[in-house]
């Protein structure tokens, strides 16, 4: 009987401890419209890096959109409210993705001339005998000028591909690197290309990080250096980088970094911007989101969120385009002859 009494006491203690533990452990937030709204607003509030630069009062944004959400808000209505709230940031790195819809800001290129015609480039400049050195599509567009098309920084650049590029076009008087419509990707590919275009360690930009919950709680400026590949071949001739408004994110930073080099000319339209590096997360309902939490800056610590101004501003002329001529590329050829 005494043994049974001890067992019952032990069971009672375990059950009591479990009940107390459940009270002490905070329950996960409920998956409902209000909690999803609050989570997204708090995440942006704590981690977004461009409030001060863009003069955005995020608390005022909360006051504007929070009353539009309650426990009975439908998924469709919630998506519309959250995407409208995020759109207040006017940032191409901001997105919201649900199973039934996706939202992002595209004003950075939508309201500007395209200044790029892929059909003209393929048919009249790259032509059928183009040389593909992945991830680049290349061609001689003049007896001494090489054209190098790079479509996305998401396409990996290897040392071998840069070896082949320099092997085949190293004798060129000049290179045209066409960045138009390149919306970014990996910064590692920026380094992979530029390591072969410099002869000495070169500061080409700066980086800043969010380090606290305040709107301007940012780290010190960390210099961004490109170090040359020690034993690999390099191209140190003249380079013209072609740009339009759809050059964004990593491509935007590449343009800014290349502009530091004395042998480089930026030609075309102002880039679309995207001076931050995106962070991704997930709401309680499984929807995913992105926004900027790291800043990429110029060599003198200036923002490139709104784009990089070209050395020579030039648009694709409609009359030239009608004739199958790329105005911007033709100017680049003249600059390098």
C-alpha positions as CSV (number, residue, x, y, z in Angstrom):
1,X,0.0,0.0,0.0
2,X,2.8,2.4,0.9
3,X,4.5,1.6,-2.4
4,X,1.3,2.4,-4.3
5,X,1.0,5.6,-2.3
6,X,4.5,6.7,-3.4
7,X,3.7,5.9,-7.1
8,X,0.5,8.0,-6.9
9,X,2.4,10.9,-5.4
10,X,5.0,10.6,-8.2
11,X,2.4,10.6,-10.9
12,X,0.6,13.5,-9.3
13,X,3.9,15.5,-9.2
14,X,4.7,14.7,-12.9
15,X,1.2,15.8,-14.0
16,X,1.4,19.0,-11.9
17,X,4.8,19.8,-13.3
18,X,3.6,19.3,-16.9
19,X,0.6,21.6,-16.3
20,X,2.9,24.3,-14.9
21,X,5.3,23.9,-17.7
22,X,2.5,24.4,-20.2
23,X,1.7,27.7,-18.5
24,X,5.3,28.8,-18.5
25,X,6.0,27.9,-22.2
26,X,4.5,30.6,-24.5
27,X,2.2,29.1,-27.0
28,X,2.9,29.7,-30.7
29,X,0.9,32.6,-32.2
30,X,-2.3,31.6,-33.8
31,X,-2.5,31.4,-37.6
32,X,-5.1,34.1,-38.2
33,X,-5.2,37.3,-40.2
34,X,-4.4,39.6,-37.3
35,X,-1.4,37.6,-36.2
36,X,0.0,37.3,-39.7
37,X,-0.4,41.1,-40.2
38,X,1.3,41.8,-36.9
39,X,4.2,39.4,-37.7
40,X,4.9,40.9,-41.1
41,X,4.8,44.5,-39.8
42,X,7.1,43.7,-36.9
43,X,9.6,41.9,-39.1
44,X,9.9,44.8,-41.5
45,X,10.0,47.3,-38.6
46,X,12.9,45.5,-36.9
47,X,15.0,44.6,-40.0
48,X,14.3,46.9,-43.0
49,X,17.3,49.2,-43.7
50,X,15.9,52.0,-45.8
51,X,13.3,53.8,-43.7
52,X,15.4,56.9,-43.1
53,X,16.7,57.1,-46.7
54,X,13.2,56.9,-48.1
55,X,11.7,59.0,-45.3
56,X,9.1,56.3,-44.4
57,X,7.1,56.5,-41.1
58,X,6.4,52.8,-40.6
59,X,4.3,53.4,-37.5
60,X,2.0,55.6,-39.7
61,X,1.8,52.8,-42.2
62,X,0.7,50.5,-39.3
63,X,-2.1,53.0,-38.4
64,X,-3.2,53.1,-42.0
65,X,-3.5,49.3,-42.7
66,X,-4.0,47.6,-39.3
67,X,-7.7,48.7,-39.1
68,X,-8.3,46.9,-42.4
69,X,-7.6,43.5,-40.9
70,X,-9.7,41.4,-38.3
71,X,-10.2,37.8,-37.4
72,X,-12.7,37.3,-40.3
73,X,-10.6,38.8,-43.0
74,X,-10.4,36.4,-46.0
75,X,-7.1,35.3,-47.5
76,X,-7.7,37.3,-50.6
77,X,-8.4,40.5,-48.6
78,X,-5.4,39.9,-46.3
79,X,-3.1,39.4,-49.3
80,X,-4.3,42.7,-50.7
81,X,-3.8,44.6,-47.5
82,X,-0.3,43.1,-46.9
83,X,0.9,43.7,-50.4
84,X,-0.4,47.3,-50.3
85,X,1.4,47.8,-47.0
86,X,4.7,46.5,-48.4
87,X,4.2,48.6,-51.6
88,X,4.6,51.6,-49.3
89,X,8.3,50.8,-49.3
90,X,8.6,51.3,-53.1
91,X,11.4,48.7,-53.2
92,X,11.9,46.1,-55.9
93,X,13.4,43.7,-53.4
94,X,10.1,43.5,-51.5
95,X,7.7,40.7,-52.4
96,X,4.8,38.7,-51.0
97,X,4.0,35.2,-52.3
98,X,0.9,33.2,-51.6
99,X,-0.3,30.0,-53.4
100,X,-2.9,32.0,-55.2
101,X,-1.0,35.3,-56.0
102,X,2.3,37.1,-55.9
103,X,3.1,40.8,-55.5
104,X,6.2,42.9,-56.0
105,X,7.0,46.5,-56.8
106,X,8.1,47.0,-60.4
107,X,7.8,50.8,-60.7
108,X,11.6,50.9,-60.9
109,X,11.5,49.9,-64.6
110,X,7.8,49.9,-65.7
111,X,7.6,53.7,-66.3
112,X,10.7,54.0,-68.4
113,X,11.7,53.1,-72.0
114,X,13.0,49.5,-72.4
115,X,16.2,50.5,-74.2
116,X,16.8,46.9,-75.1
117,X,15.5,44.7,-77.9
118,X,16.6,41.1,-77.5
119,X,15.4,40.2,-81.1
120,X,17.7,42.8,-82.6
121,X,20.7,41.7,-80.5
122,X,20.1,38.0,-81.4
123,X,19.5,38.5,-85.1
124,X,21.8,41.4,-86.0
125,X,24.7,41.3,-83.6
126,X,25.1,37.9,-82.0
127,X,23.9,36.2,-85.2
128,X,24.0,32.4,-85.9
129,X,27.7,32.1,-85.4
130,X,27.8,33.6,-81.9
131,X,30.2,32.0,-79.4
132,X,28.6,30.7,-76.2
133,X,31.0,30.7,-73.3
134,X,28.5,29.9,-70.5
135,X,27.0,32.0,-69.0
136,X,28.0,34.5,-71.7
137,X,26.9,34.9,-75.3
138,X,29.6,36.6,-77.3
139,X,30.5,37.9,-80.7
140,X,33.0,40.1,-82.5
141,X,30.9,43.2,-83.4
142,X,33.8,44.9,-85.0
143,X,37.3,43.7,-86.0
144,X,38.7,44.8,-82.6
145,X,35.6,45.0,-80.4
146,X,34.1,42.1,-78.5
147,X,30.4,42.0,-77.4
148,X,29.7,40.1,-74.2
149,X,26.1,39.5,-73.2
150,X,25.4,38.5,-69.5
151,X,21.7,38.0,-68.8
152,X,21.6,37.2,-65.1
153,X,23.8,37.2,-62.1
154,X,22.0,34.0,-61.1
155,X,24.0,32.2,-63.8
156,X,27.3,31.1,-62.3
157,X,30.6,32.5,-63.5
158,X,33.5,30.0,-63.2
159,X,37.2,30.6,-63.5
160,X,37.2,28.4,-66.6
161,X,34.6,30.5,-68.3
162,X,36.6,33.6,-67.6
163,X,39.7,31.9,-68.9
164,X,37.9,31.1,-72.2
165,X,36.5,34.6,-72.5
166,X,40.0,36.1,-72.1
167,X,41.6,33.5,-74.3
168,X,39.3,34.2,-77.2
169,X,38.8,38.0,-76.7
170,X,41.9,39.0,-74.9
171,X,43.4,40.7,-78.0
172,X,40.3,42.9,-78.4
173,X,40.8,46.7,-78.3
174,X,37.7,46.9,-76.2
175,X,34.9,44.9,-74.6
176,X,31.2,45.7,-74.5
177,X,29.6,44.1,-71.5
178,X,25.8,44.2,-72.0
179,X,24.0,44.3,-68.6
180,X,20.6,45.4,-70.0
181,X,17.6,43.5,-68.5
182,X,19.9,41.8,-66.0
183,X,17.9,41.9,-62.7
184,X,20.6,40.5,-60.5
185,X,21.4,37.4,-58.6
186,X,24.6,36.4,-56.7
187,X,27.2,38.9,-55.6
188,X,29.7,36.1,-55.9
189,X,29.5,36.4,-59.7
190,X,30.3,40.1,-59.4
191,X,33.5,39.1,-57.8
192,X,34.2,36.3,-60.2
193,X,34.1,38.6,-63.2
194,X,35.8,41.6,-61.7
195,X,38.7,39.6,-60.3
196,X,39.8,39.2,-63.9
197,X,39.4,42.9,-64.8
198,X,41.7,44.5,-62.1
199,X,45.4,44.3,-61.6
200,X,45.5,45.3,-57.9
201,X,43.3,45.1,-54.9
202,X,40.6,47.7,-55.5
203,X,37.9,49.2,-53.3
204,X,34.7,49.3,-55.3
205,X,32.0,49.8,-52.8
206,X,30.8,49.4,-49.2
207,X,28.3,47.4,-47.2
208,X,26.2,48.2,-44.2
209,X,24.1,45.9,-42.0
210,X,21.1,46.4,-39.7
211,X,22.2,45.8,-36.1
212,X,19.3,47.0,-34.0
213,X,15.6,47.5,-33.9
214,X,15.7,51.3,-34.5
215,X,15.0,52.6,-38.0
216,X,18.6,53.9,-38.3
217,X,20.4,51.2,-36.2
218,X,23.0,50.4,-38.9
219,X,26.6,49.1,-38.7
220,X,29.6,51.1,-39.6
221,X,30.6,51.0,-43.3
222,X,32.6,47.9,-44.3
223,X,34.7,48.4,-47.5
224,X,34.0,46.1,-50.4
225,X,37.2,45.1,-52.2
226,X,37.9,43.2,-55.4
227,X,41.2,41.3,-55.2
228,X,42.7,40.2,-58.6
229,X,43.2,36.5,-59.3
230,X,46.9,36.1,-58.8
231,X,47.9,33.6,-61.4
232,X,45.0,33.8,-63.9
233,X,44.9,35.8,-67.1
234,X,43.2,39.2,-67.0
235,X,41.6,41.7,-69.4
236,X,42.7,45.3,-68.7
237,X,41.6,47.0,-71.9
238,X,38.8,49.5,-72.4
239,X,35.3,48.4,-71.4
240,X,31.9,49.8,-72.0
241,X,29.0,48.6,-69.8
242,X,25.6,48.9,-71.3
243,X,22.7,49.7,-68.9
244,X,18.9,50.3,-68.8
245,X,16.3,50.6,-66.1
246,X,16.0,46.9,-65.8
247,X,19.5,46.6,-64.4
248,X,18.8,45.8,-60.7
249,X,20.2,44.4,-57.5
250,X,23.6,42.6,-58.1
251,X,23.7,44.0,-61.6
252,X,23.2,47.4,-60.2
253,X,26.1,47.0,-57.8
254,X,28.2,45.6,-60.6
255,X,27.6,48.7,-62.6
256,X,28.5,50.9,-59.6
257,X,31.6,48.9,-58.9
258,X,32.8,48.9,-62.5
259,X,32.3,52.7,-62.7
260,X,35.2,53.0,-60.2
261,X,37.7,51.6,-62.8
262,X,39.4,54.2,-65.0
263,X,39.1,52.1,-68.2
264,X,35.3,51.7,-67.9
265,X,32.5,53.8,-69.4
266,X,28.9,53.3,-68.4
267,X,26.6,53.9,-71.3
268,X,22.7,53.8,-71.7
269,X,20.0,54.6,-69.2
270,X,20.2,55.0,-65.4
271,X,20.0,51.6,-63.7
272,X,16.8,50.5,-61.8
273,X,18.5,50.5,-58.4
274,X,18.1,47.9,-55.7
275,X,20.8,48.9,-53.3
276,X,19.9,46.3,-50.7
277,X,20.4,42.6,-50.3
278,X,17.1,40.8,-49.7
279,X,16.1,38.8,-46.6
280,X,13.4,36.1,-46.9
281,X,10.9,34.8,-44.3
282,X,7.6,33.1,-43.9
283,X,4.3,34.0,-42.3
284,X,2.3,31.7,-40.0
285,X,0.0,30.8,-42.9
286,X,3.0,29.7,-45.0
287,X,3.1,32.8,-47.3
288,X,6.7,33.9,-48.0
289,X,8.0,37.4,-48.1
290,X,11.3,39.3,-48.9
291,X,12.7,42.8,-48.1
292,X,16.1,44.5,-47.9
293,X,18.2,44.1,-44.7
294,X,21.7,44.8,-46.0
295,X,22.9,47.9,-47.9
296,X,25.3,47.9,-50.8
297,X,26.8,51.4,-51.4
298,X,29.2,53.2,-53.6
299,X,32.9,53.5,-53.0
300,X,32.2,56.7,-51.1
301,X,29.4,55.3,-49.0
302,X,26.5,56.7,-51.1
303,X,23.2,54.9,-51.7
304,X,22.5,53.2,-55.1
305,X,19.0,52.3,-54.1
306,X,17.6,54.6,-56.9
307,X,20.1,53.5,-59.5
308,X,23.5,54.4,-61.0
309,X,23.7,57.3,-63.4
310,X,25.6,56.4,-66.6
311,X,28.6,58.4,-67.9
312,X,26.8,58.8,-71.2
313,X,23.0,58.9,-71.2
314,X,21.5,57.4,-74.4
315,X,18.2,55.9,-75.4
316,X,17.4,53.4,-78.1
317,X,16.1,55.5,-80.9
318,X,12.8,54.3,-82.3
319,X,13.9,55.0,-85.9
320,X,17.0,52.9,-85.4
321,X,15.0,50.1,-83.7
322,X,12.7,50.0,-86.7
323,X,15.7,49.4,-88.9
324,X,17.1,46.6,-86.6
325,X,19.8,48.9,-85.2
326,X,20.7,49.1,-81.5
327,X,21.6,52.8,-80.9
328,X,23.3,52.2,-77.6
329,X,25.4,49.3,-78.8
330,X,26.5,51.2,-81.9
331,X,27.7,54.1,-79.8
332,X,29.7,51.7,-77.7
333,X,31.4,50.3,-80.8
334,X,32.4,53.8,-81.9
335,X,33.8,54.6,-78.4
336,X,36.0,51.5,-78.6
337,X,37.3,51.6,-82.2
